[in-house]
């Protein structure tokens, strides 16, 4: 593998890693998480709601 290609791949991997880290920190902010929960599929739900919802497995049966 040419050194320039290896350097590019290492740089791309570093960029993806840093971007994922930044996104996870931003999504952990309560205000952002609340907005994501209301307007997208990417927010988290409270544990009580997740524990009470048992309908997720019904579609995978037989």
C-alpha positions, 0 to 999 in steps of 0.5 A, spaced: 500 500 500 502 506 498 504 511 504 499 516 501 494 511 501 495 509 508 496 516 511 489 518 507 486 512 510 488 513 517 486 520 517 479 518 514 479 513 520 481 519 525 476 524 522 470 518 523 472 517 530 472 524 532 466 526 529 462 520 532 465 522 539 462 529 538 456 527 536 455 522 542 457 528 546 452 533 543 446 528 543 447 526 550 445 534 552 438 533 555 435 539 551 438 536 544 436 529 547 429 531 548 428 535 541 431 528 538 426 524 542 420 528 540 422 530 532 426 524 530 427 516 531 434 518 534 432 520 541 432 516 548 426 514 551 425 514 559 427 507 562 420 506 565 417 507 558 422 502 555 420 497 560 413 498 559 413 497 552 413 489 550 410 490 543 417 490 540 417 483 540 410 481 537 412 482 530 418 477 529 414 471 531 412 466 526 
